[in-house]
Amino acid sequence: MKRQTFVHGALVLMAASLVTRIMGFVYRIFLTRLIGASGMGLFQLVFPLLNLVLTFVTAGLPIAISKLVAEAVAAGDRVRILRIIRVSSWVIGVLAVIFTAIMWFARHFILHHWLSDPRAYPSYLAMIPIVSIIAIATIYRGYFQGIQDMTPTAVASIIEQTVRILTIWGLAAYFIRFSLPFAAAAAMMGMVFGELSGLLYLIFQQKKRARINQILPNAPARSSETVRQTLRSLAAIAAPVTLSRLISSAIFALEPILVTRALLKAGMTTHAATSAYGEYSGMAIPLLLFPTVFTWSLATNLVPNVSEAIAGSNLRRVRVRLSQSVLATAIVGFPSSVMLALFATPLCASIYHQAEVGKILAVMAPAGFFLYLQAPLTGILQGLDHAGIAMRNSIIGGILRLGMIYFLARQPHLNIMGVAYAVTISIVVTTILHMISVGRRIGFPVRLESLLKTIFASLIIYGFLEIITKRTTTAVGGKLWLAIFAGFLLYFLLLCGMRVVTTDNVKRLPKIGQLLATIVSWVPFSV
């Protein structure tokens, strides 16, 4: 089997993530217009609990599988690869059964003591089957990432999103005639069908293209490692990741409870608080997270790539990957923050028909670059066997977020805006801690000249867009999207003209590299 390069794998995931994120916005727009902010609030209220359960079930093993399989491939040890998959499958399978049962038998406790709005109960029940499906899928995802073949994972995500959209359109549109809680639960069932379709595709692809003898056809069948040692190796990597995600998921699970109760103290009704939380978590946050389709792809690819480099004592390669990731994040993150801050209100009005969501997004958008940088930095730390450090930083940021939410959101003059301020401060603090941690271990090599040019280009398009739109609130409909397109086109030309993007570096991109190099060569001063 031909292995993918770092750039190729990252680009494959990036393309798939972009497609699925756009598709996700399509169904989210439809769902928002169908069930409104209140229905989105019900839909979002159960998500933190799902993340908490999945943290227990997957136990950080996908990252451990990815890292250990990458090391075993580098060593040509196919017996160890097989043992890693078998041991992790047993662990995840047992945990999936246990926690699915717990979720079912604890359903009445969840209804009365956890959900701040009892109308979210049908969504909780519909969510239960997802746990086992996602648990099994993570084994296959970790395996494909470990052998650095990102195509099956990418295609599976597109299949999941396609099936999810089709089923949500059918189910939510049907059940809305009965009640809003049933419509939200129907949307959750769409997720179940989507995840199941993606899992079936991954199983098929593993059988077709990624059997052990296809990955290492000429490797000797050897391994001195016992099952206990394999389990210990998995635990050594998975434990800090699990603890980090457990605490992060617990914080995430507490967030909707804390937010809604703080908003009640600020004088809002239960329904108004649920709607406000739906605007924040179901509308503003997805727009803020949209550019992470690029940085998440880098982070996913960084863990096995860095692990393989460390196994070969190639620290220089790790520094190169860090430098590439920071610059790539800057190229995407700076203009995205500009666009989201400048057009927050018209974007939310155009996409959701909810202009008031824009004020929430506008507060968080300037911290976008810091948010987008978190994933690559976490991937570097995990690849370096410092997942515990990433955990510590995330915990500090999460606790800070909850504390500030409790203090700010209960202020009547702030209410939901207090949540936006708290999240913004938490993002910046967490990312700075990650940067310090990485810098202490391998340094923090960045292309300072290219970084400054990227910032300069972002400031230029900010001024350009202010001039052509005059007032951001007047940029609506076709004018809005034309302004955004013009801004990104100018930004691309500036990067080419300042030689941040050159024909040499775009040629390395698979499939489209030569075409992009030709386009870049047309820009004056570019090489």
N, C-alpha and C positions, 0 to 999 in steps of 0.2 A: 504494500500500500504506500502511495506517495504521500509524505507528510507535508503539511502546509507550513509556510514560513510565518514568522510573527506578524508581519504586515498583512499577508494574505489572510490569515486566520482572523485578525482583528477587523479587516475590511469586510469579510463575509458576515461576521456577527453584527458589524455596524450597519450593513445594508439591510439585514433581516430585522434588526432592532428598529431601524427607521421605518420600514414598511409596517411592522406590527404596531409601532407607536402611532403612526398616522391612522391605521385601521382602528386602533383603540380609541382615538379621538372621534372617529366617525360614530362608533357605537356609543361612546360617552355623550356625544352631542345629542344623538337620538334619544338616549335614555334620559338625559337631563330634561329635554323638552317633553318627554313622555311622562315622567314621574316627578319632575320638579326638584327643587333644592331639598325639600323635606324627604322625598323618596330617596335621593342620593345620600342624605344623612343616615337613613335606615340601612342602606346598602353598605355605607362606610363604617357604621358602628361595629359590625362584627368582624371586620378585617383585622384589626389589631389582635383579636383573640385567635384568629386563624394563624397569624404569624407567630404568636406565642406557642401554639400547639406544634406547628411545623418546626420550630426551633428544637423542641424536645425530640420530635420524631426523627428528623434528619441528623440532628446532633453534630452539625458541622462536618459530617462525613463527605459531602460532595467535594469540598475543598481538599480534604485529606486524600480522597480517592484520586483526584486530579493530580495532586503533588506527588503522591507515591507511585502512581502509574507512570508519570513522566520520568521519575528517577529509575524505575524498573526498565522502561524502554531504553533509556540511555545506557543502562548496564546490560541490555540484551537478555534480561531474566524473565522469560515468559511464564514460568511456574509461579513466580511471585505475583505477577499481574493477575493470574487466575485466582490465587489465594486471596489477594486484596479484594477482588470482586465478591468472592464467596463469603468471606467474613463480614464485609460491610452489608451485603444483602441480608444475611441472617440478622444482624443487629437492627437494621432499618425495618425489616419485616416484622420482627417481634414488637418493636416500639410502635409501629403503625397500628397493629392490632390492639395493643393496650390502650393507646390514646384515643382511638376511634370509639372503643367501648366506654372510656371515661367520658368523652363528649356526649355520648348518647345517654348514659345513666345520670349524668350531672345536668341534664337539660333544664330541669325545674329549678335547680339552684342558680343556674345562669340567668334564667328568666327573672327570678325574684331578687337576686343579689348582685348581678353584674351589669345587665343591660339597663342603661339609664332611660331608655324608651322601650317599653314592652312591645311596641309594634315591630321591632327588629327581630322578634323571636322566630317567625317563619324563615327569615333569611339565615338565621343560625342553624336551623334544622336542615335547610337545603345545603348548607356548607359542609356538613359532616363527611359526606363521601369523598370530598376533595383531598382529604388528608392522606389516605392510602394511595391515591393515584399519583399525587405529587411526590410522595415518599419514594415510590418505585422509580419514577421518572428521574429523580435526582441521581440515582445510581448510574443510569445510562448517560446522563449529562456529564457527570464527573469523569466517567470512563472516556467519553469522546474528547473531552477537554484535555485529559491526561495524555492521550495519543496525539493531541494537537490536530484533530480533525474537527473543525468547527461547523462544517456544512450540515450534518444531520441535525445538530442543535438549532442551527439557524432556520432550516426548513420546518422543523417541528414547531417552532414558535409561530411561524406564519400560518401553519395548519391550525394550531390551537386558536389563534385569533380569528381566523376565518370562520371556523365552526362556532366559536363563541358569539360572534356578531350575528350569524344567521339564527342561532337558537334564541338569543336574547331578543332579536327583532320579533321572532314568532311568539315566544312565551310571554315576554313582558307586555307586548301589545294585546295579547289575549287576556291575561289575568288582571290588567288594569281596570277592566270592566267590573271586577268583583271587589277589589280593594287595593289601596296603595301598598300595604305590607305584602300582599300576595304578589304584586308586580315586582317588588324589590327581591322577593324570594325567587321569582322566576328568572330574574337577571342572574342571581347566584347559581341557579341550575344551569344556565348557559355556560358558566365557568366550568362546571363539572364536565359537561360534554366536550368542551374545548380541551381541557387537560387530558381527558381520556384519549382523544384523537391524537394528540401529540405524543403520548406514551406509546400507543400502538405503532406509530411511525418510527419512533426510536428503536423499538424492539425489532421491527422489520429491517431497519438499516444496520443494526448490529449483526444480525444474522447474515446479511448480504455482503457487507463490506468491511467489517471490523472484527472478525474472529481472531483469536490469538495467533493462529498459524499464518494469518494474512498480514498481521502487523510485524511479526518477527519470524519470517518463514525459515530462515537458516540458523536461528539461534538454538544453542543446545538446551535441552530440558534440564535445568539445574536451578537449585535454590537451597541455601543452607538455612533459610529462615523458617522457624516453626510457626504454627498457627498462633500461639501465644505471643510470639514476637511481632507478628503482623498486627494482631489486635492492639498490642502496646504501641506500635508505630502509628496506627490509626488514631488511638486515643491521645497520643502526645500532640498531634496536630489538631484533632477535632475538639479536644477539651477546652482550650482557650477560645476557639471560635464559637463553640457552643455556649460557653459562659457569656461571651460578649453578646451573642445574638439573643440569648435568654434574657439578659438584663435589658438589652435594647428593645426586645419584643415586649417585655413587661412594662417598660416605660411607654412604648407605643400603645399597649393595651390600656394603660392607665390614662393616656392622653385624652381620649374622648370623654371619659368619665370626669376627669378633672376640668376639661374645657367646658362641658355642658353645665357642670355644677358651679363653676366660677361665673359663667354667664347668667345663671339663675340668680346668683348673689348680686350680679350687676343690674338686676331688675328685669331680665328677659323671661318670657314664658317658656315652658318646656318645648313647645312646637317651634318657637322662634329660635331657641338655642340649638335645636336639632338642625334647623334650616341653615343657621349660621355656620355650624360645623360642616354641613354638607357643602356650603359655598367654599369654605377654606380647604377641606381635605379632598373633596370630590371635583373641584373645579380649579381653584388657584394652584394647588400643589401639582396636579398633573401638567399644567402649563409650565410651571417652574422646572419640573423634572424632565421635560421633553428633551433637552440637549443631552441628558445622561445616556441616551441611546448610543452616543459616541464613546463616552468615558467608561460606561459599563462594559462595552466590548473590549476596550483596552485592559480593564481590570481582570476580566475573565481570562484573557489570553496571557496576562502577566504572570499569574501564579505558576502554571506549569513551565513557562518559559524561564522565569527566574530560578525556579527549582532545578531545572536542568542545567542552567548556567552555574549555579552554586555547586551542584554535584560534580561539575567539571572544573571547579575552582576558577571560574572565569568571571571575576568581579567587575572587570571592565565592561563586559556585556550587560551586566545589571545596571551600571551607571548610564550606559548608552540608552537602555530601555527607559530609564527614569527621565532622562533629558528629552527623549522623543515624546514621552507621555505628557510631560508638563507643557511642551510647546504645542502639541496637538490639542490639549485641553484649553490652552489660552486662545488658540485660533478659533475654536468653537465657542468657548465660554464667554469671552469678552463681548463679541457682537451680539450674542444671544441675550446677555444681561442688558445691553443697551436697548435692544428691540423690546424685550419684555417690560422694561421700566418705562420706556417712552410710549409704548402702545398698550399698556396694561388695560385701561378702560375700554378702548375700541375693540381690542382683541376679545375680551370677555363678552362684550355686547354682540360682536359678530359671531362668535362660536357658540356661546351658551344662551344668548339673549338675556344675559344677566349682567348689566354694566356695573352694578355695585360691587361685583367680585373684583373688579379692577383695582380698587383701592387696597385690597389685601395683597394682591400680586405685586403691586408697585412697591410695597414696603420690602418684600423679600427678594425681588429681582436683582438689586445691586449686589447681593451676596452670591449670585449665581455661580461665578467662577470658583469661589471657595467650595461650594457644594459639588460642582462637577469634578473638582480635583480630588475629592475624598476617595472615590472608588479606585483610581490608579495608585494612590498612596497606600491604601489598604492592601491592594494586590501585591505591591512591592514588599510590604511588611510581612504578609503571609508567606510569600515566596521565600523570604529570608528566615523563616521559622520564628518570626516575632509577632505572631498573631495575638499574643497576650498584651503586647504594647498597644496594638490597634484597639484591642478590647478596652484597655484602661482609658484611652483617649475618648472613645465613643461613650463610655459610661459617664465620664466627666461632663461631656457635652449634653448627654441625655438628662442627667440630673439637673444640670443648669437650666435646660429647657423647661422641665416640669416646674422647677421653683419659680422661674420667671413667668410662666403661664399662670400659676396660682396667684402671683402678686399682681400681674398686669391685667389679666382678663377679667378680674372681678371689679376693676375700676369702671364705673358707669360711663365715663367719657371715652374709654378705650374699647371695652368689651372684646369683640373678635379681633380687633386691630392689635390688642395686647398679645394675642397668640402669634400674630405675624411678626411683631417685634421680638418676641421671645425666641421664635424659630430662627430668625436672622442672626441674632447674637450667638445662639448655640452653634449654628453652621460655621461661623467664622472662627470661634474658639476651637472647635473640634479639628478643623482643617489645619490651623496653626500648630496645634499639638502634634498632628501627624507629620507635618513638615519638619518640626524640630526632631522628632523621633527618627525619621529617615535620615536627616542630615547628620545625626550623631553616629549612625552606623555605616553609611557609605558615602557621606557627603551629600551635597545637593547641587550637582552639576546642571546648569541650565544655560541655554543659549541666550545670554542677556541681551545681546543686540537684537536678535529676532523677537524676543519677548517685548522689548521696548517699542519696536516697530509695530507689533501687533496691537499694543495699547494705543499707539499713535493713530493707527488706521481705524480703530474703534471710536476714538474721539472725533475723527474726521467724519465718520458716517453719522455720529450723533448730531454734530452740527449741521450736516447736510440734511438729515431728516427733519430737524427742527425748522429749517428754512423752508423746505418744500411742503411741509404740512401746516406750518405756522402755529396752530394749536393742535395738540395731540388728540383732543376729543373730537376734532372735526374730521379726522381720518377714519372714515367708515366705508364699509362695503368694498367696492372695487378699488377706491383710492387707497384704502389701508393696505391691501395686498400688493398693489402696484408700488407703493412706497417701500414696503418690506423687500420686495424683489429688487428694486433699484438700490436700496441700501446694501444688500448682500452682494449685488453685482459690483458696485463701487468698491466694496471691501475686498473682493477677490482681485480686482484690478490693482488696488493699492498694494496688496500682499505680493502680487507678481512683480509690480514695478519696483518694490523695495527689496526684491529677491528673497523674501521669506519663503515663498513658493517658487520653485525653479523647475525647469525641465528635467534636471537630473534627479530631484527627489520624487517627482510625480511619475517618472518612468518606472520606478520600483513597484508601483501599484499593479496588481495582477489584472488582466483583462482590459481595463480601461486606461492603463498607464500611458500607452503610446498616443491615444487620442487626446488625453489631457495635456500631455507634453506639447503636442501640436498647437493646442489652444493657448497654452501659456506662452509659447514662443511668439505669438502674434502681439503680445502686450509689450509696449515700449520699455526698454531697459531691463527686461527679464532675460534670463539665460537658462 
